[in-house]
């Protein structure tokens, strides 16, 4: 719900591009962990690579290559333009997930 609000209501230079991208990695990670038995490391790496892949599709302008007209849905799912800062944000979210899961796992073992 937060992601939908961010993508539809915020048109700034921080919340939508930075916070939204940071949180979407957590959202995807949560979905993967909820529906698979992957370890947290494997799930986090998979989500990171998926996020990178989506960003690379933006870099090659996949919508234009496929001769598709951009729609609101495609822009929400694929984004609209490549940005190295997005790659950094995805990476920061990845390391945050690893840190949180490591702490959580150590806490549970005690």
Secondary structure, 3 states (H helix, E strand, C coil): CHHHHHHHHCCCCCHHHHHHHHHHHHHHHHHHHHHCCCCHHHHHHHHHHHHHHHHHHHHCCHHHHCCCCCCHHHHHHHCCCCCHHHHHHHHHHHHHHHHHHHHHHHHHHC
